[in-house]
Amino acid sequence: MAFNRIQEYITRDTGVAGTLLIPKLIMPVLIDEVDKHLLPKELAAIYQTPAQTATLGASWSIDLIKADSMNVRLVGEGAEIPMDALEYDTTVTIEPVKYGVAVRITREMMEDSQFDLFSRHLKYAGKRMAEKETELIIAELHSTTNAVTGGAAITIANIAEAMNYLERYDYTPTDVLVGDEVLQDLRNIDTFVEADKAGNTDMLKSGFLGTIFGMNVVRFSRNATPTPTTYCKYAYVIDRSNSYVVSYKRDITVENFDLPTFDMQGAAITMRLDVESLRDYATCEITTS
């Protein structure tokens, strides 16, 4: 009787195999999430490493030379040459703060899992740390004084106007950082996608998406920004020699620990970082709807 019952589950009346006795299998492969488009460090005017900031204390300042603070004057024959000196503009204060996440995994999970859960968690903690840097950069650029309001789609005129905001203060527009909706608009502009405007293939392979008016076009992921549905519609024209500074007091650090009373193994992943605008007029934000 028992055998007949099992046979019934296996074949059913139609002869199709049943599911009761079929084991559930899990493929021994985890599919990683897609990597986000992050801003490369060479876009920063200053990129300070922990080695460079080790002796600077909890905070430090970057002094900026005031524009046109030394003058050359007409001097008459035999007259004393007038003295002048450089003046310093607003000081930028750098004060890194700590970001971190802790990972705790039971020994049972590590023993029973077919994946190296601990290493995978550490890998993704590192990715989140890298994404935090881009998030902080975009949030800082968003605070710029210069702004161009576009329409439903970005236009060549919007980009030219943003460049002019920088150029009127003698800055040189070098890069335009774009969210994915702005990038879509650019792809629909003929002058951008023409072969002689879009840049060479070597540039495309390096993470840049082409050039427009001589500026590198660099995409940032909406999911690495403070408000994804908003920032995907933004673009930032910058002078990379003057726009912003990234300072690390502590690089990504992993400290392993054990919790014997919980029978767990864990790790604390931390970093200390600050991102500040260097010269406000070296950045211009373009918004679209």
C-alpha positions as CSV (number, residue, x, y, z in Angstrom):
1,M,0.0,0.0,0.0
2,A,2.8,2.4,0.9
3,F,4.7,1.6,-2.3
4,N,1.6,2.2,-4.4
5,R,1.1,5.6,-2.6
6,I,4.7,6.6,-3.4
7,Q,4.3,5.4,-7.0
8,E,1.2,7.6,-7.3
9,Y,3.1,10.7,-6.2
10,I,5.9,9.9,-8.7
11,T,3.8,9.2,-11.8
12,R,0.3,10.5,-11.2
13,D,-2.4,9.3,-13.6
14,T,-0.8,11.1,-16.6
15,G,2.6,9.4,-16.1
16,V,4.2,12.9,-15.5
17,A,6.7,12.8,-12.6
18,G,5.4,14.3,-9.4
19,T,7.3,16.8,-7.2
20,L,7.1,15.3,-3.7
21,L,10.1,13.2,-4.1
22,I,12.2,15.5,-6.3
23,P,14.9,17.2,-4.2
24,K,15.2,20.9,-4.4
25,L,18.6,21.8,-5.7
26,I,20.4,25.1,-5.4
27,M,23.0,26.0,-8.0
28,P,26.4,26.4,-6.3
29,V,26.8,29.8,-7.8
30,L,25.8,33.2,-6.4
31,I,25.2,35.9,-9.1
32,D,26.8,39.2,-8.0
33,E,24.9,42.4,-8.2
34,V,25.8,44.8,-11.0
35,D,28.6,47.2,-10.3
36,K,27.5,50.9,-10.1
37,H,29.1,53.7,-12.1
38,L,31.3,55.6,-9.7
39,L,33.3,58.7,-10.1
40,P,37.1,58.1,-10.7
41,K,39.4,59.7,-8.3
42,E,41.3,61.7,-10.9
43,L,38.3,64.0,-11.2
44,A,39.1,65.5,-7.8
45,A,41.3,68.6,-7.6
46,I,42.9,67.1,-4.5
47,Y,42.8,63.5,-3.5
48,Q,44.4,63.0,-0.1
49,T,45.3,59.5,1.0
50,P,45.7,58.4,4.7
51,A,49.4,58.6,4.3
52,Q,49.2,62.3,3.4
53,T,46.8,63.1,6.2
54,A,48.3,61.0,9.0
55,T,50.0,63.9,10.8
56,L,47.2,66.5,10.2
57,G,45.1,65.8,13.3
58,A,41.3,65.5,13.5
59,S,40.8,68.4,11.0
60,W,42.9,70.7,8.8
61,S,42.5,73.6,6.4
62,I,43.2,74.2,2.8
63,D,44.0,77.9,2.0
64,L,42.9,79.3,-1.3
65,I,44.7,82.2,-3.1
66,K,42.2,85.0,-3.8
67,A,41.8,85.8,-7.5
68,D,43.5,88.9,-8.8
69,S,44.9,89.7,-5.4
70,M,48.3,90.9,-6.7
71,N,48.3,93.9,-9.1
72,V,50.9,95.2,-11.5
73,R,51.0,99.0,-11.7
74,L,52.5,101.7,-13.9
75,V,55.7,103.0,-12.4
76,G,57.2,106.3,-13.4
77,E,60.9,106.7,-14.0
78,G,62.8,107.0,-10.7
79,A,59.7,106.3,-8.7
80,E,59.4,103.7,-6.0
81,I,58.0,100.4,-7.2
82,P,54.8,99.7,-5.3
83,M,54.6,96.7,-3.1
84,D,51.8,94.1,-3.2
85,A,51.1,90.6,-1.9
86,L,48.8,87.7,-2.4
87,E,45.7,87.5,-0.4
88,Y,44.0,84.3,0.7
89,D,40.3,83.6,0.1
90,T,37.9,81.5,2.1
91,T,39.6,78.6,3.9
92,V,38.3,75.1,3.3
93,T,38.1,73.0,6.4
94,I,38.5,69.3,6.1
95,E,37.1,67.2,8.9
96,P,36.8,63.5,8.1
97,V,34.0,61.5,9.7
98,K,33.7,57.7,10.2
99,Y,31.5,55.5,8.1
100,G,31.2,51.8,8.8
101,V,29.2,48.6,8.9
102,A,29.6,45.4,11.0
103,V,29.1,41.9,9.7
104,R,28.2,39.0,12.0
105,I,27.6,35.5,10.8
106,T,26.9,32.4,12.9
107,R,29.3,29.5,12.7
108,E,26.3,27.2,11.7
109,M,25.7,29.4,8.7
110,M,29.3,29.2,7.6
111,E,29.5,25.5,8.2
112,D,26.3,24.7,6.4
113,S,26.4,27.2,3.5
114,Q,27.8,26.1,0.1
115,F,29.2,29.7,-0.3
116,D,31.9,31.6,1.5
117,L,29.5,33.9,3.2
118,F,32.1,35.8,5.2
119,S,34.3,36.8,2.3
120,R,31.3,37.7,0.2
121,H,30.0,40.0,2.9
122,L,33.3,41.7,3.2
123,K,33.5,42.2,-0.6
124,Y,30.1,43.9,-0.6
125,A,31.0,46.1,2.4
126,G,34.0,47.3,0.4
127,K,31.7,48.1,-2.6
128,R,29.3,50.1,-0.4
129,M,32.3,52.1,0.9
130,A,33.4,53.0,-2.6
131,E,29.8,54.0,-3.4
132,K,29.7,56.2,-0.4
133,E,32.5,58.3,-1.8
134,T,30.6,59.0,-5.0
135,E,27.4,59.8,-3.0
136,L,29.3,62.4,-1.0
137,I,30.8,64.0,-4.1
138,I,27.5,64.4,-5.8
139,A,25.9,65.7,-2.6
140,E,28.7,68.3,-2.4
141,L,28.5,69.3,-6.0
142,H,24.7,69.8,-5.6
143,S,25.4,72.7,-3.2
144,T,27.1,74.8,-5.9
145,T,25.9,78.4,-6.5
146,N,25.9,78.1,-10.3
147,A,22.8,76.4,-11.7
148,V,21.2,76.0,-15.1
149,T,17.6,74.9,-15.3
150,G,16.9,72.8,-18.4
151,G,13.6,71.5,-19.7
152,A,12.4,67.9,-20.2
153,A,15.7,67.0,-21.8
154,I,19.2,68.6,-21.6
155,T,20.2,70.6,-24.6
156,I,23.5,71.8,-26.2
157,A,22.4,75.3,-25.1
158,N,22.2,74.2,-21.4
159,I,25.7,72.7,-21.6
160,A,27.1,75.9,-23.2
161,E,25.5,78.1,-20.6
162,A,26.9,75.9,-17.8
163,M,30.4,76.2,-19.3
164,N,30.0,79.9,-19.5
165,Y,29.3,80.1,-15.8
166,L,32.8,78.6,-15.2
167,E,34.5,80.6,-17.9
168,R,33.3,84.0,-16.7
169,Y,35.4,83.3,-13.6
170,D,38.4,82.0,-15.7
171,Y,37.8,78.4,-14.9
172,T,38.2,75.8,-17.6
173,P,35.4,73.3,-18.0
174,T,37.1,69.9,-18.2
175,D,34.4,67.3,-17.5
176,V,30.6,66.9,-17.4
177,L,29.3,64.4,-14.9
178,V,25.9,63.0,-15.9
179,G,23.1,61.0,-14.4
180,D,21.6,58.2,-16.6
181,E,18.6,60.2,-17.8
182,V,20.8,63.1,-18.9
183,L,23.1,60.5,-20.6
184,Q,20.0,59.3,-22.5
185,D,19.3,62.9,-23.6
186,L,22.9,63.2,-24.9
187,R,22.6,60.1,-26.9
188,N,19.8,61.6,-28.8
189,I,21.8,64.7,-29.7
190,D,23.4,64.2,-33.1
191,T,26.4,66.3,-32.3
192,F,27.3,64.0,-29.4
193,V,26.9,60.7,-31.2
194,E,28.8,61.6,-34.4
195,A,32.1,59.8,-34.6
196,D,34.2,62.9,-34.4
197,K,32.3,64.1,-31.3
198,A,31.9,60.9,-29.3
199,G,35.6,60.3,-28.6
200,N,37.8,57.3,-29.5
201,T,37.3,53.7,-28.5
202,D,40.2,53.9,-26.0
203,M,38.3,56.5,-24.0
204,L,35.1,54.5,-24.1
205,K,37.0,51.5,-22.6
206,S,38.4,53.6,-19.8
207,G,35.0,54.4,-18.3
208,F,34.5,57.8,-20.1
209,L,31.6,58.0,-22.5
210,G,32.9,60.5,-25.0
211,T,33.5,64.2,-25.3
212,I,31.4,67.2,-25.9
213,F,32.8,70.7,-26.4
214,G,36.1,69.1,-25.4
215,M,34.8,68.0,-22.0
216,N,35.0,64.3,-20.9
217,V,31.5,62.9,-20.3
218,V,31.5,60.7,-17.2
219,R,28.4,58.8,-15.9
220,F,27.5,58.4,-12.3
221,S,25.0,55.8,-11.1
222,R,21.7,57.1,-9.8
223,N,21.9,54.4,-7.1
224,A,25.1,55.9,-5.7
225,T,23.5,59.2,-5.0
226,P,21.5,60.6,-2.1
227,T,18.1,60.7,-4.0
228,P,18.3,58.3,-7.0
229,T,15.1,59.5,-8.8
230,T,16.3,63.1,-8.7
231,Y,20.0,63.0,-9.3
232,C,19.6,60.8,-12.4
233,K,18.3,64.0,-14.1
234,Y,21.3,66.2,-13.1
235,A,24.6,67.0,-14.7
236,Y,27.6,68.8,-13.4
237,V,30.1,70.8,-15.4
238,I,33.4,71.0,-13.5
239,D,36.9,72.3,-13.7
240,R,38.7,69.3,-12.2
241,S,41.6,71.3,-11.0
242,N,39.4,73.5,-8.8
243,S,36.1,71.8,-8.1
244,Y,36.3,69.6,-5.0
245,V,38.6,67.8,-2.7
246,V,38.4,64.2,-1.4
247,S,40.3,63.5,1.9
248,Y,40.8,60.1,3.6
249,K,42.0,60.0,7.2
250,R,41.5,56.2,7.3
251,D,41.2,54.0,4.2
252,I,38.8,51.1,4.2
253,T,39.8,49.0,7.2
254,V,38.6,45.5,8.2
255,E,39.0,44.2,11.7
256,N,37.9,40.6,12.4
257,F,36.4,39.6,15.7
258,D,34.8,36.6,17.4
259,L,31.8,36.5,19.6
260,P,32.2,33.1,21.4
261,T,29.1,33.5,23.6
262,F,27.0,33.8,20.4
263,D,29.1,31.4,18.4
264,M,29.6,34.0,15.8
265,Q,32.4,35.4,13.7
266,G,32.3,39.0,12.6
267,A,34.2,41.9,11.1
268,A,34.0,45.7,11.5
269,I,34.5,47.6,8.2
270,T,35.2,51.4,8.6
271,M,36.7,54.4,6.9
272,R,37.1,58.1,7.7
273,L,36.4,60.4,4.8
274,D,35.5,64.0,3.9
275,V,34.5,65.6,0.6
276,E,34.4,69.4,0.3
277,S,33.8,71.9,-2.5
278,L,37.1,73.7,-3.2
279,R,36.0,76.6,-5.3
280,D,32.3,77.1,-5.7
281,Y,32.4,78.8,-9.1
282,A,34.4,75.8,-10.6
283,T,31.2,73.8,-10.7
284,C,27.8,74.3,-12.4
285,E,24.8,72.1,-12.0
286,I,22.3,71.5,-14.8
287,T,18.9,70.2,-13.9
288,T,16.3,68.7,-16.2
289,S,12.7,67.6,-15.5
